[in-house]
Amino acid sequence: MNKLKYFSILLFSLITLIGCKKTNTFENNRFFDKTFNWEIEIPDDYEKVTQTEKGEIKGDTALIKKKNLIVAFKRDDANYFSAKYEENLDGYVHSIDMKMRLKDFLLLKNIGQVYPKGKMGDYSVSSENISGMPFRKAKIEITEEGKTVATAVIFSKALNDKIFTVTIVYEDEDYGKEMIDLFKKSTFKQ
């Protein structure tokens, strides 16, 4: 009977470990998202933002209140990264593009609360390969009195009947480049 108990405990432990591998994990500066099989490395000098914080991030104050937030981290209050998704219920390619463009401009509404004198500067849309897949990349500059005060870079792609979106907002060009490079180096296991 002891062997049966031992075997049952061993089997239960194995099932538990397999089940735990399917949850989002954050260990040793690596974040793994189960929904998209996405992995990204987050350096030590970034702080992971939790959903219990209340608007401590300059810019997208709704960032941590999003229902489908995957992960958010920040270098400081003005330089941050967030990944989230939304359900794509209709699945039409044209409506996906429109949704992504709308998201670009809705982000400006939140940023505009931080930069009340800010105006939309340059806006460009291109494509960028991440982990071998083409992502839509939008770049929006926020200017005040002709000078760029912040930049938002938004990567988006329809994946698994969802729209996956990464938003990087930065005031410091070096921090912005670093966060963009972190996303470019991330992987999606298919």
N, C-alpha and C positions, 0 to 999 in steps of 0.2 A: 504494500500500500504506500510506503514512503516513496518508492520510485514513481508511482502514479502521481502523487502530489508534486514531487520534484519536477516531473515532466510537464504537468499542468502549469506550474509556476513559470517554468522556462518558456513554454509556448505562449502564455499570457504576456510575459515580458517582451518576447520577440514581436508579437502583434502590436503591443504598445509602442515599441520603438519604430516599427514600420509606419504606424499611424502618425507618430510625432514628426516624421520626416516630411509629411505633407502640409505642415503648418508653416507660416512665415517665421523665419528665424533671423536672429541678429547675433552673430558670434564672431569674435576675433576680427572686428571691423568689416565683416562681410554680411550683407543683408540678402536673404533669399526670399522671393515672393512665390508662393505656390500657384497663384492664379495664372500667372504668365510664365512660370519657370524662369524667372528673371533673377539674376544675381548681380550685385554691384558692391564694390569695395568703397568704404567710407573712411577717410583718414582720421587719425586721432584728434586732429585739431578742429574737427567738426563736431557739433553737438546734435544728437538725435532729438528731434522734437516729438513730444508725446501729445496725444489728444487731450490730455488734462490741462495743458497750458492754456492760458486765456489771452490771446492777442498780443504776445510778446514779440511777434515778428513784424518788422517794419515792412509795409507793402501789403501782401495778400493776407489780411487779417482773418479771412474765412478759411485759410489754408488748413488749419488743424480741426476745423469743424466739419469738413467734408465727410459724408457718409462712406464714400469709397476711397478714402485715403489709403495708399499703400505704405508709403514711408515719406518722412520729411526730415531734413537735417539742415543746419545752418552754420555758417562760419561766424556770423554775428547777426545783429538785428536787421542789417540791410543787404545781406548776401545769403540767399537760401535756395534750396532745391526741394521740390516736392514731386511725388509721383502719385497719380490717382487714375481712376478709370470711371467710365460711365457705361451703362448698358446701351447697346445700339439696337433698339427694338425694331426699327424698320429695315435696316440692312442695305439700303440703296446707296450706291457709291456716291451719287451726287449729293445726297443729304448728309453723308458723312463729311464730305469736304465743306459743306455749308456749316455744319456743326463745329468743325474745327476752326473755321474762320470766325464764327460767332464767339467761340471760347477765347480767341486772341483778343477780341475787343472787350469781352466781359472782364478779362484780367485787367484791362486798362481802367475800368471803373474802380476796382479795389486799389490799384496803384495811385489813381487820381486822388484818393482820400489822403494819401501820405504826401503827395506832391500837388497841393491845390493850385499852384501856378503852373503846373506842368502841362505840356502840350505833346501830342504825338509827333515824334520826329520821323526818322526813316522807318519804313516798314517793308520787309522783304520776306518772300516765301521761297524756299528751295527744298531740295531733297538731300538727305544724309543717310548713308548706310550705317546701321548699328547692328552688330552681330550678324552681318550678312543680309539684313532686311532693310528695304528703303523706308525711311521715316520722313514725314512732312516736318520741315523745320521753319518756324516763323521767328523773325527777329524784329522786335519793336523797341525803338529808343524813345525815352521820355526826356524832353528838353525843358529847360527853364531859361528864359532870356537868351535863347540861342545856344545854350551849353547843355550837353548831355549830362543828366543827373542820375539816370538809371537805365538799365537795359533788361529786357525780358526776352528770353529765348525759350520757345515752346516746341517740344518735339511731340508728335502725335502719330498714331497708327491704329488702324482697326485690326484687332487681334481677338480671336475666339469669341466673336459676336459682341465684343466690347471695344470701346475706344480708350486706348492706353495713352496717357498724357504725362509728360514730364515738363515741369515749369521751372526755369532757372531765372531768378531775379537777382541782379547784382548792381552795385554802385562801383565796386572796385574791379577794373578790367582783369587783373591777375586772378582774383578769386573767381570771376566769371569764367575765364578760360579753364581754370582748374576744374570747376564743376562740370563744364561741358565735356572736358576730356574724361572725367569720371564716368559720365553717361556713355560716351563713345566706346569706352573700354568694357562696359558692362556686357553681359551675355544673356541670351535667351536660348534655353535648351528646347529643341523641338522634337 
